[in-house]
Amino acid sequence: MAENEKLTCPICGEATYMVYGKYPRKDKLCGTHSRKFMQKEIEQCPDCGKWHNVGEECECKRQSSSPELLEEPAQEEGTKIVIINEENKSRCITCGKKTDGLLFCGSCYKKYHNKELLFRIKGCSSVELLDEDYEGRFTCKDGHVVKSKSEREIDNYLFEKGIPHAYEKELPYGKTKKETLHPDFYLPHYLGKDKHVYIEHWGYDDNNRDYTKTKKFKMPIYEKLGITLICTYEKNDTNDIEATLDRKLNKENIDENTINYK
């Protein structure tokens, strides 16, 4: 190394001129960090070559010892919350596995690339997949194919109780063919002749804009049509769906020609 050769400090990036032999050649540090090195305040990691304060663990050691998944404890069984932070940026947002800077790992991409997923994001770092089975295909005991596990449980309940029902039967509300809704379940003559009942299972909360938009669009139409609608909810009703449906489908508890929210 020639005398007064221009170098760049690997810690702060500032340009510095070092006289050969004045400081240890391996340093190539600026004056401030050279003094810290000589006073044994900083040291260089023998594995990755990065500098850190003496007594502190190098960043490469912290990363290698970090768990494969950084998650918050889930409040509900089956719920996974992935935490994305500065030391955890290259991780799949659905399962938390390491990626090369992509949103999904290879296995999750293969699993979900043809599906619509809904996420809840809190604090710009906590990512929760609301329901990995949304827009899926689940076969019920009576052969109906539904889109979620909860809908399958409802369909199976109706089948086992011997309640005639149809899945997503068209409900016209206008003059054109496009003006139709598809309530999740249709129970013909459930309250008597021509007294039909419909069930809507609300699978997600109002934090999702598109979901909220759909819900706000459908509910006024149901009210205008004066249909008898039973509402069930993913968050509150699916822990014991049989008990929920026993109560909500009790004919004495149903108000006709209106929306039964509770």
ABEGO torsion letter per residue (X at the ends): XBBGBBBBBAAAGBBBBBBBGABBAAAGBBAAAAAAAAAGABBBBAAAGBBBBBGBBBAAAAAAABBABBBBBBABBGBBBBBBBAAAABBBAAAGBBBAGBABBAAAAAAAAABBBBBBBBGGABBBBABAABGBBBBBAAGBBBABAAAAAAAAAAAAAGBBBBBGBBBBABABAABBBBBABBBBGAAEBGBBBBBBBBABBAABAAAAAAAAAAAAAAAAAGBBBBBBBAAAAAABAAAAAAAAABAAABBBGBBBAX
